[in-house]
Amino acid sequence: MSQSVLHSEENSLNLISQPEGSQNLTAGGLDPNRFDWQEVWYPVAYIEDLDKSQLTRFTLLERDLVLWWDNNENTWRAFEDQCPHRLAPLSEGRINEDGWIECPYHGWAFSGTGKCEVIPQQKAGGKAEVSQRACATSLPTTVRQGLLFVYPGKPENAPQTKVPVVDVLEEDADGWVCLNTFRDIPYDALTLMENVLDSSHIPYTHHRTVGNRANVSAVELEVVESGKWGFKGIWEEGPRKGTLGRQDTTFIAPGLMWHDLTSKQFGRTLTVVYATPIRKGECRLFARFPFKLSSKLPGIFLKLTPRWYSHIGQNSVLEDDQIFLHYQERYLEKRGGSANFNKAFYLPTTADSFVSQLRSWVNQYSAESFPGDSLAPPLPKEVLLDRYHSHTKHCASCSTALKNLQRLRLGLAVVTALIWGLLPLVMLIQGEVSPITVAISSVATLLGGGIWFGLGKFERRFYEGKEVPPRNLPERKR
């Protein structure tokens, strides 16, 4: 997907077609008093990060899936990552010459619907593959707004269940410029939603990244509409002491929210966050930042900024919260979880209205994502700050940039070594070398070594975040 939020290749890729008027089921199932997390469309990857020639593994609601491109039908597929034969992970296999997914263990092959096409071990004329037991389990998929969505619930409900997309971008599709990122987060989807719904933390938590303590003020939030589907709210004054105008917030249950802000100074900006549950205590965050700017020049710069470079900064922002939220949800669990949030939390101001509404929604609709499961012990800080396994290796842009950077460092090391190594050889051949030649060789070696070292420090930013967040660094003396 390009950096514009438009309807790119979506219509041609949809496995589940959803004609207008067919989406008449509320996400979360038919029970009006209970929210079922299975009966929801979830984003699992940006299309631009998927390789059509490779199999991609993803875990959704503790269910291991394999994502793959069905070249025969020109669509993305999601299968349960188990061969029906001996339960080997299909993600360790390949897409064979017929365009079918092939099990790595015995070569059973499956077409896009999950139908078994080949059992190499059976004798000629055998028909074991026609049994329903020979089929791989296929899940409904669709592509919307540049994201691949998967439906883990009853397949017959998928066509009637609305895909959670940002309506604003559907209604007004022209002129948007969008920055996208994602990361696997070491805390629950609900904890993530609670965090991003709360704008009041930004001046403090994200001081020196996207916030400033000087901008703190009273935050008067108001919930104006709610139901099983989620809720809507407003912040009439808006952030930065009202200088940016009113902010509207929408929460689409269970894992989508966006803030909508329009100002004369900057134009219209959205902050969009999806939280896709992986397992208890882990989710994948998809963050999207659509801009419709007052001036064209900033939009041009945004489009020219490499995606991988934006991700480095965006990862730093995510790490501002990462460690304390990992611990916060464990403390809440020990105090009774959402069911007891009013006693566990002290919420005396309207700044916490959206947090309170979210937790009330969980309680009202029995909407715990993993009921009965407990969180694992807390992870060490170096794991919580890991970037490579939580982002870089899954990101087409960052993984490519990292490989190019490593090649550049290797090439620079070789050239620097050659420059320094050739100097004794020149001295041996010529008997003596002019001081200018020695000086140039020395400067080139030092410069090459310095650049190599600097690139090494930059390379670490693809692997890990900084232990001390910017907000905790000493203030500069004026």
N, C-alpha and C positions, 0 to 999 in steps of 0.2 A: 504493500500500500504506500502511496506517496504521502507527503505531509499535508495533503488536503483531505478533509473529512467529507468525502462524497461517496456516491454509490458506485464504486469501481467495478469489480468483477462479481458482485454479490449475486445478481440474478441468475447468472449462468452456473454458479457453483452450488446452489441450494439443493441439498438432497431432500429436505422437507420443504415443499412449496407451501406458502401461506398466503393465499389470496385474500384480498381486502374483505374484512367482515368475518373471516374464519377464526380469528383469534378471540374466542369467547370464553375461554377458561382462565380463571385467575391462577397465577402461579401459586404453588403450595397445595394443590389438590382441591377436591370438592367439599371437604368438611369445612364449614364456615368457622368452626371454633378451634381448628388445629392447622398449623402450617407444616406441610410435609416437604422437607428439603430435597427429596428425590424428584418431585414434580416441578422442576425449574430448569430453564435453559441457563447453562453456565459457559462463559468464555474460557477457553483453555489455551489459546495461543493467538498472537497476531499472525495473520497470513504471511506477512513478509518475513517472519522468523521460521517458517516451515519450509523444508526442502522436499520437493516433490519426488525426489529419487531415494529418499531415506525414510525409515520408520522412526516415529517419535513416541516416546513413552511419557505418559502423564497419569497421575493418580487423582481421581475425583471422588470425594466422599469415601475414602479408603478403598476405592475400587480401581485397580490397575487397568489402564487402557493403552491401546496402541493407536496412534493417529497415522493415517497414510493416504496418499493420493491415488485414487482409482482412475487411471488413465483411460480405461474403457468407457467410463461414464462421465469423465471430466468433473469429478467432485471429490471432496474430502470425506474420508470415512473414519469412524471410531469403532474399534472392536474391543471387547474385553480381552485383556492381554493373556489369554490362556488357550492353548490348542485343546479342542475337545478330546483328543486322543489320549495324551499323557500329561496334559496341563503345563507343557513347556511354554515359556513366554514367547508369544509371536513376535514381540519387539526385537528379539535376538535373531530373527530370520531376515528375509529379504522380500522385495517385490520381484517376482520372476519374469521370464521373457513373455509370458502371456498377460502380464499386468495384474496377476493375482498375488496375494500375500501368502508367503510360503513358510511353513514351520521349520525351524532350524534342526529339529530333532529327527524327524522321519520324512520330511518333505511333503506332508499333506498341504494342499493349496486351496485357498478360499477366494471366491470372487466377492465383489463389493457388497452384496446383501448378506454375506456370511455363508453362502452355500458352498459345501465342499465339492470341489471340482476334480481333485486327484487324490487317490490313495495309492502311492507307488508300490506298496508291498502286496496288494491283493492280486490274485490271479486274473487272467483275462476273462472278461464276462462277469466279474464280481460287481455287486451293486451296493456295497456297504456305504458308499458316499451319499446315497439317496436318503438314508435315515436322518431324521431330525437330530439325532444325537451326534451326527457327524458335522453339524453346522457350527461355525463360530458365532458368538453372540455379538450382533451389530447394534449400535446405539444410534438414534437419530442425530443428524448434524445439520447445521446451516451456517452460512456466512453472512454477517451483517456488520456494517461499518468497519470493515477491515479485520474483524475478529472471527475466529472459528468457535462456534457454540456447540455444545453437546448436551443432550437431554438424557439423564440417567434414569428417569421414571418410566412409567408405562408408555411404550411406543405409540399406542393409539391416542394418547393425550397430547403428544408433541405438536401435531399440526394446529391444534386449537389453543395452545398455550402461547401467550405473547412472549416474544423474545425481548429481554430487557435491554433496550437501546435508549439512547439519549434523544428524546422526542424533539428537542430544539433543533438538533442537527438534521432530523428528517423533514421538519416543517420549513426550515430556512437553510438550505444546503449550500448556498453560494457564498464565496468569499472567505471561508474559514481557512485558517492555517493551524495545523495541529502538531503538537509534540507528544509522542507516546513513549511510555516505558513500562516495564513490568519487573517483578521480583518475587521470589518465593520468600515468604515472611514467617518468622518463627513464633507466630501467635495466631489465635483463632480469627476466622472471618468476622465474627461479631465484635471482637476486640478492635479489629481494624476499622470496621464501620463506626464504632463508638468514637474512635480517635479522629477520623476524618470529618465526621459530622460536627465535631467540636472546634469551631474557629477560634475560640478564646485562648487556646494553647499556643497559637502560632507566634505571637510576639516573644514568648519566653522560650519554648522548646526550640524554635527555629531562629533564634537570635543569631544574626550574622550569616544566615543562609538565605531564607526567604522571609524572615521576620525581624522585628526590631523592638526591643523592650520599651523604647520611647513612644511607641504607638499604642500602648495598652490603654484601654478605657473600659467603661461599663459596657456590657454586652447584653442587650435586651432582645432575647429570642422569643418568637411566638409560633406555636404550632397552629396552623389554620385549617388543616384537613388531615384525616387519618383513617385507617382501616386495615384489613388484613393485607392489602396490597402494599402498605407502607405509610408514609406521611409526607406532608409538605409544610414548610415553615418559612418565616421571613425574619430578617434582621434589618429593621427599618433604617437605622443609622448607617450600618455597614462598617467594614473594617477601616483601619487607619483614621480613627476618630471622625468618621463620616465623610472623609475627603473623596472616597470612591463611589459613594452612593449606596443605595439599598442592595442587599444580597438576598436572593431567593434560594432556598435549599429544597431538594427533592430526594427522598429515600424510597427506592423501589425494592421491596423485600425479595430475597433476603440479603442481597449483596451488591447493590448499586446505589450510588448517591452522586449528586452533583450540586455544586454551588454555581449560581448564575449571577454575574455582576456586570453592570453597564455603567461606565463613567465617561464624561466628556473628555477627560484627559487621556484615557487609554483605549476607549472603545468597549466592546463586549468581550468578556473572558469567562470561560467555564473551567471549573476544576472537577474532573470526573474520575471517580474511583470505583472499580469493581473488586470484590473480594470473593475469590473462588475457593471453596473449602477443599483442602487436600486430605487432611486427617485432623484429629484432635490436636490443637496446638500448632497448626500449620495451614497456611493458605497461600494462594498466588494472587498478588496484587497486580492489577492493570490500571495504570494511571494515564489519563489523557488530558491534555491542556489545549483545547481549541480556543483560538483567538480570532476575533474580527476587529482588527485594530483601526484606530482613527487615521493613522498615518500609514502609508504603504511601505515606507523605508524599513521599519522594524520587522515587518512581515518578510521582506526580502532577506534580511539577515537571518531570521529564524529558518527560512527555507534552505539557506546556504550552510547553516551549521550542521556538521556531520552528526548523524544520529548517535553514534558511539560517544561523541564528545558530550552531547546533552545528557546521556545516560550516566556518565561519571559524576556530573553535578547532581543529577536527580537521585543517584544512590546515596550521595552524601546527605541529602535532605531526609531520605528515609531512615538513615542511621541515626538521625537526631533523636528519634523515638524508640528505635529498635530494642534497646536493652531494657529500659524501664517498663515498656509495655509487656515484654516477655515475663517480667516479674509481677507486674500489676495483676495480670489475669490469674496468676497462681494465688496471689493474696485474696483476690475476690472469690476464687473457688473454695478456699479454706473457710471463708465467711458465709458460704451458702450459695454463691453464684448469683445469677440474675434473679432467682426467686427471692433473694434477700438483699437486693441491691440498695433498697432504701435505708436499710440499717448498716450495710457495709460501707456505703458512700455517704458523705455529708454534702448535700446539694442545696445550699441556701440561696443561690442566686439564679436568675433566669438564664445566665450563661450556660447552665447545664440542662436547659429545657429539652434539647434534642437528644442528649444522652439519656435523660429520664424517659423520654418518649420511646426510644429504641428498646430500653430494658423493659418497659411496660408492654411493648409489642411482643417481646419474647415471652413474657409471662402470660399475656392474654391469649396467645395462640399456641401455647406449648411449643415454642419454636426453637428449642435448643437444637443445635446442629448435630451433636453427638451425645444424645441422652444416655446417662449411665457411665460414660467414659470419663476417665480422670487424666489430667495433664501429667506428662512425664516430668521427671526432675529437671530443674533449670539447666540450660546449656552454658558452657564456659563462654567468656566474652569473645575469644578468638573465633568461635563458631558462629556466634551471633553477628559478628562483623564480616563474615565471609561473603565475598562478592562473586567469586568464580563459580561456585556450585549453585548459588541462588540466582545468578543472572547471566554472567558472561558466557558460560558454555552453552546456554540455551538461546542466546541472542545472536542472530545472524550478523548484525553490524559489529557488535563488540568482539565476538570471537574472531572475525576477519581482521579487525583492527589490531587485535592482540597478536595474531600470527604475523601480520605485516611489521609490527613494531619489533617483534623478536627477530625477524629477518634483517631489519634495519640495524639492530644492535649487533647482530652477528657480522654483517657486512662491514660495519664501522670498526669492529674489533679486528677483523682481518686486515683492512686497509691500514689502520693505525700500527698494527704489528709489523706490516710490511715496510712502512715508512721508517720505523725505528730499526728494524732488522737490516735494512739495506744500507744504513749508514756505515757500519763496520765493513761491509763488503766494498763500498765505494772507497773507503780508506785503504783497504788492502790492495785494490786495483790501482788507485792513483797515488798511493803513498802518503798523501795528505789531502785534507778537505778544508776548504775555506771556512772561516768563522761564520760567514753568512749562511752557508749550507747547513752547518751544525745548528745555527739558531733557528732556521726555518723548520728543520726536521724536529727540533725540540718543541717548538711552538705547535707544530701540527700534531705531534704526539700528545702533548698536554691537552690541546683543544679536543682532539678525538677522544681521549680518555675522559675528559670532563663531560662531553656530550653523551658518551656511552653511559657514564654514571648517572647523569640526569635522566636519560631515557629509562634507565633501570628503575629509578624512583617512580617515574610516571607509570611504568609497567605494573608496579605493585598496586596501583589504583584499580586495575582490572581484577585483582585478587582479594583485596581486603580494604576495609574502611579504617579510618583513624580512631584510635582508642579514646582520645579526648575530643568530645564534640566542640564545635566552634563556640557555642554559648558559654562554655566553661573555661575558655582561654582568658588570660589576664586582659583587662581593658587597657587600651593604650593611653598613656599619659598625655594630656593636652598641654 
